[in-house]
Amino acid sequence: MLWYFPLEPYKERYTMQLSRKDDGWIESVLKKRDIAYTRVEGKRFTDEIKQGSVLDAHGRGIWSLTQVAYFLEAMHNGIVRRGDILYFDDFWTPGIEAIKYADELTDLNLKYFSMLHAQSVDIFDFTYSMRSWMRPLEVGYGKIFNGIFVTSTELQDLCKMNNIGPKVYLTGLPYQSLEVKTHFPEVLPKKKRQVIFTSRWDTEKDPKFFLNVVSYMNQMYQDPPKFLVTTSSSKEPSIPSYLKDYIEVKTNLTKEEYYFNLLESKIQFNCADQDWVSWTLLEALTCDCRPVYPYFRSFPECLPQEFLYVKKDVRSAAKMIMRHIDEIPRKWDYLYTSFDQSFERCLDIMFTGKTENPLYKKK
């Protein structure tokens, strides 16, 4: 039996599709593979991210700890069997140590696996300021897991730096491009001469650099493209008054509206300090939206050089945007379809120990 511990699904985050009950990206693969599993629900405290960078600061703890409480009850009632597999959408699952404690005292020999998205050893991550107490916990969690799944070799290296592992596997990010396409309109919109910024409006995503690029391009080029900022949150990003004529902002978008904007944009622009292979990148590629990303983190590992600019260099970013804005759109299927098999790889490792599946295809 596989026990699935999903992240709490928020409308304004990728978790709505990743962790959605019955037909999310994870569960659709479990059903396709005909794997017996139980979804471990948590208690919903809030439907909005009121405080926090990625998930709600309070909601995350309440969701995780109630998941753990439910599972401990299942252990107590004899529902959990020896050798059962536990899969967590997120390495950082508060309370997991209580499961391991009960496991060792009852000799169930459970197997623990998770996807790892970030660590406090990363100087760009918002948890870096918490490293004095979080890093020992991460090391302890690393000793609990039988396998940890990551999206890039650089993230693997960070795990080594943080003494997490040793079983850290490069599997990719769970994704389903065909499921994304079900949200597309019947008639696809024509591409506009438009650059879309889809990252969270948080410091670690460096929206100030994006604003600097917009300002520079409107001063230096006679024919700059349109710029669009989108979010499924109801909170409006703070755009300086002198740039409001150049940047359109759309908030509170549904997935259908968000994908429509990606489909009609030519370029997705990224300038984040803390980012790996992301769902926003994979969604944009699925929408035939060209990525203009910094030569940084894992992006040189998964994107062709022709899309990468010099990190923190406004002129380089602007030149890369202008290089691609008037090109005829091309399909980049091979850049995202390999990720459709990511969770398949995770399952192979969990159930068979098979680890030789390659992630990134040669360009």
Stockholm file with secondary structure:
# STOCKHOLM 1.0

chainA/1-363         MLWYFPLEPYKERYTMQLSRKDDGWIESVLKKRDIAYTRVEGKRFTDEIKQGSVLDAHGRGIWSLTQVAYFLEAMHNGIVRRGDILYFDDFWTPGIEAIKYADELTDLNLKYFSMLHAQSVDIFDFTYSMRSWMRPLEVGYGKIFNGIFVTSTELQDLCKMNNIGPKVYLTGLPYQSLEVKTHFPEVLPKKKRQVIFTSRWDTEKDPKFFLNVVSYMNQMYQDPPKFLVTTSSSKEPSIPSYLKDYIEVKTNLTKEEYYFNLLESKIQFNCADQDWVSWTLLEALTCDCRPVYPYFRSFPECLPQEFLYVKKDVRSAAKMIMRHIDEIPRKWDYLYTSFDQSFERCLDIMFTGKTENPLYKKK
#=GR chainA/1-363 SS CEEEECCCCCTTSTHHHHSCTTTSHHHHHHHHTTCCEEECCCCCCCSSCCSSSSSCHHHHHHHHHHHHHHHHHHHHTTCSCTTCEEEESCSCCTTHHHHHHHHHHHTCCCEEEEECCCCTTCTTSGGGGGHHHHHHHHHHHHHHCSEEEESCHHHHHHHHHTTCCSCEEECCCCCCHHHHHTTSCSSCCCCCSEEEECSCSSGGGCHHHHHHHHHHHHHHCSSCCEEEEECSSSSCCCCCGGGTTTEEEECSCCHHHHHHHHHTCSEEECCCSSCCSCHHHHHHHHTTCEEEEESCTTHHHHSCGGGEECTTCHHHHHHHHHHHHTSCCCCCHHHHGGGGGHHHHHHHHHHTCCCCCCCSCCC
#=GC SS_cons         CEEEECCCCCTTSTHHHHSCTTTSHHHHHHHHTTCCEEECCCCCCCSSCCSSSSSCHHHHHHHHHHHHHHHHHHHHTTCSCTTCEEEESCSCCTTHHHHHHHHHHHTCCCEEEEECCCCTTCTTSGGGGGHHHHHHHHHHHHHHCSEEEESCHHHHHHHHHTTCCSCEEECCCCCCHHHHHTTSCSSCCCCCSEEEECSCSSGGGCHHHHHHHHHHHHHHCSSCCEEEEECSSSSCCCCCGGGTTTEEEECSCCHHHHHHHHHTCSEEECCCSSCCSCHHHHHHHHTTCEEEEESCTTHHHHSCGGGEECTTCHHHHHHHHHHHHTSCCCCCHHHHGGGGGHHHHHHHHHHTCCCCCCCSCCC
//
